[in-house]
Amino acid sequence: MRALLQRVRCASVSVDGAICGEIDRGLLILVCAMQGDTEAEAAQLAAKIARLRIFKDAEDKMNLSLLDVGGAALVVSQFTLAADASRGNRPGFSSAAPPAEGMRLYDAFSQHLRTAGIPVANGQFGADMAVSLVNDGPVTIWLDTDTLRPPRRA
């Protein structure tokens, strides 16, 4: 799975002019399930994001996680994170998971964040959405489960 994280002061997503998800301080997470991804990747990505230390501590260092600051996550599906622009000028998206599988993994990812203790708001899978945010920093981070180490066992 792939995710693009943006640390935000607030964010919202709307469909047809109606807000379907919004958060205050936290992370806007644009997420894409890729061909061959399983729930294991959804769980791994959620665990990494919940513990990723990208919020400032009292000494102004990025040393606190979303859990530490009591932040929320706005999770928005975005199959275009699978874009392959290596040939020509029109990106291809064939490496994205098929829609039904993408939706299942998107839901699983959101649920894994909730299980970790993160309040989660969602966009509407597959819809044409308008996303609004106030970026904090800005801090923007790209994650891909293909390049993450497996989580350590306790």
N, C-alpha and C positions, 0 to 999 in steps of 0.2 A: 504494500500500500504506500501511497505517497500522500504527504501533507505539507501544506504551506501554512505556517503559523504567523500570525501578526498579533503582537502584544497591543491591546487596545484599552483605552479609557472607557469606551462604550462602543457597541456595534449592534446593528439590527439587519434583518433580512425581511423583504416583503415580496409578496406575489400579488399581481394585479392591484397594487396600491395598498394592500392590507398587510400589516406587520404580522409575520408568523413566528418570529423568534427575535429576542433581543436580550442583551446582557449589559451590565455595567463593566467594571474592571475585570479583565481576564484575557482570553485568547479567542480570536477569530481563527477557526481551523477550516481551511479548504482541504477537502479530502477526496482521494480517488482510489478505488479498488482496481488493481491490475489483473490481467489474465493470470490464472494460477494461484492467486491469493486465497488464503483460507482464514478461518476465524483466529488461528494462531497469530497471523500477521496483524489482525485487528486488535487483538489483546496486547501484543508487543508494542504496537504504536501508541495505544492509549496509555499503557504503563509508562512509556518513555516520556510522553507529553506531560502526564500528571506530575512527574518528578523533575522535569527539565528546569534547571535553575536560571531563569531569565528575567526575574523581577528583582528590583533593587532592594537591598537591605538598608539598615540604618547608616551604614558607611558609604552608601551610594554605589555599591558593587552589585552586579547581577549575581546574586547568591541565594535567591529564594524561588521556590517552585509555585506553581498555580495552587497546589494544596496549602503551602505555607502562607500565602497571602489571602486565602479564602476566595479566590477568583472563580469565575465561571467560564464556560466554553460555549461559543456559538459555532456549531458544526454545520458546514454547508458542503453539499456534494458538488464536485467539480471534475467531470470526466476530462476536461481539457488539460489537466495536469499530466495526462498520458500522451500529450502531443509529441509527435515525432516530426521534426522539421528538418531532418537530415537531407532530404531530397526535395528539390523544387521549392516552391513558395507557398504551397498549401499543406498545412500539417495534417498528418494522419493520426487517427485515434484508435487503431485496431488493437493496441496493446491494453486498452481499458477493458475491464471485466464486462461481460454482457449485462444489460440493464438489471435483470432480475437478481443476478449474483451481486452486482454492485450495490443494489439497494439492501440486500441481506447483510452484506459486510459493512455498509454505512450504518445500518441500525445496530449491528453488533459492536462496532467501534464506539458509537455513542453510549451504548449500554455499559461497555467496559469502563468508560470515563465515569459514568454515574456510580458504578460499583466501587471505583477508586475514591469516591467522595467528592467528585466535581459536579456542581450544578450544570446541567446541559440544556441549551436551547438549540433548536434545529431549524434549518431551512426545509424546503419541500423538495424531496428527491425528484430529479428530472424536470423540475419546473424552470421557467424563465424567471430568475430572481433578480431583485435589485438589492445590493448589499451596501450598507452605509457603515462607516466606522470613523472613529477618531483614533488614529494610530498613536501609540505611546512610545516615544523614543526618537525615531521609529526603530522597532525591533522586528525583523522579519527573518524567519528561519525555515529552511527546506529540510524535510526528513523523508527518507525512503527506507522501507524495511529491508530492501536488498542490501543496504549498506550499514544497517544497525547490527551491533553485536547482540547475541541472545542475552536476555536478562540473567543476572547472577542469581543463583539459588541461595536462599537464606539458610 
